[in-house]
Amino acid sequence: MINKVHIKKGITFDSPEYECYERLAYAIVARAVRDYRTAKHMLKLNSHDDKSLYTVKEVKRFFRSSWFGVLTGVEPTVLLDKLEEMEDEE
């Protein structure tokens, strides 16, 4: 999951120590997705909720950041499109 990062001397992508970094990267991205979906749900209830508006804006900024690119190989637009699809289905 982690993209082209030199983590620490001696830790390679196939070493057992690497798995903890993958799990951390997954947890960071999963939390951002959860925060985004919660904020979007709250905006359905109150479209002027400042906290939710801010959260959506910041999570989108994270998805488009270079840090997101380091954590995952997922294209940000693909992820955002999928989240919008899931929202429409609810």
C-alpha positions as CSV (number, residue, x, y, z in Angstrom):
1,M,0.0,0.0,0.0
2,I,2.7,2.5,0.9
3,N,4.2,3.9,-2.3
4,K,8.0,4.3,-3.0
5,V,9.1,5.3,0.5
6,H,12.4,4.6,2.2
7,I,11.2,3.8,5.6
8,K,14.2,2.7,7.6
9,K,17.5,1.1,6.8
10,G,17.0,-2.7,6.8
11,I,13.3,-2.6,6.4
12,T,12.2,-3.6,2.9
13,F,8.8,-4.0,1.3
14,D,8.9,-7.7,1.9
15,S,10.1,-7.6,5.5
16,P,7.7,-8.4,8.4
17,E,8.5,-5.0,9.9
18,Y,7.0,-3.3,6.9
19,E,3.5,-4.7,7.7
20,C,3.1,-2.3,10.6
21,Y,3.7,0.7,8.3
22,E,1.1,-0.7,5.8
23,R,-1.4,-1.0,8.6
24,L,-0.7,2.5,9.8
25,A,-1.1,3.9,6.3
26,Y,-4.4,2.0,5.9
27,A,-5.7,3.3,9.3
28,I,-4.9,6.9,8.3
29,V,-6.7,6.6,5.0
30,A,-9.6,4.7,6.6
31,R,-10.1,7.4,9.2
32,A,-10.1,10.1,6.6
33,V,-12.8,8.2,4.7
34,R,-14.9,7.7,7.8
35,D,-14.6,11.4,8.7
36,Y,-15.6,12.4,5.2
37,R,-18.6,10.2,5.1
38,T,-19.7,11.3,8.6
39,A,-19.4,15.0,7.6
40,K,-21.3,14.4,4.3
41,H,-24.1,12.7,6.3
42,M,-24.2,15.6,8.7
43,L,-24.5,18.1,5.8
44,K,-27.6,16.2,4.6
45,L,-29.2,17.1,7.9
46,N,-27.8,20.6,8.1
47,S,-26.2,22.0,4.9
48,H,-24.8,25.0,6.9
49,D,-22.9,22.9,9.5
50,D,-19.6,24.7,9.6
51,K,-17.7,21.8,11.2
52,S,-18.9,19.4,8.6
53,L,-18.1,21.8,5.8
54,Y,-14.6,22.3,7.1
55,T,-14.1,18.5,7.5
56,V,-15.2,17.8,3.9
57,K,-12.8,20.5,2.7
58,E,-9.9,19.3,4.7
59,V,-10.3,15.6,3.9
60,K,-10.5,16.5,0.2
61,R,-7.3,18.5,0.6
62,F,-5.7,15.4,2.2
63,F,-6.9,13.1,-0.6
64,R,-5.2,15.4,-3.1
65,S,-2.0,15.8,-1.1
66,S,1.4,14.3,-1.8
67,W,1.1,12.6,1.6
68,F,-1.9,10.7,0.5
69,G,0.1,9.6,-2.6
70,V,2.8,8.3,-0.3
71,L,0.3,6.3,1.8
72,T,-1.6,4.8,-1.1
73,G,-1.5,4.3,-4.8
74,V,-5.2,5.2,-5.2
75,E,-6.0,8.0,-7.5
76,P,-7.8,10.7,-5.4
77,T,-10.5,11.4,-8.0
78,V,-11.4,7.7,-8.2
79,L,-11.7,7.6,-4.4
80,L,-13.8,10.8,-4.2
81,D,-16.0,9.5,-7.1
82,K,-16.6,6.2,-5.3
83,L,-17.4,8.0,-2.0
84,E,-20.0,10.2,-3.9
85,E,-21.5,7.0,-5.5
86,M,-21.8,5.4,-2.0
87,E,-23.5,8.6,-0.7
88,D,-26.0,8.6,-3.5
89,E,-26.9,5.0,-2.8
90,E,-27.7,5.7,0.9
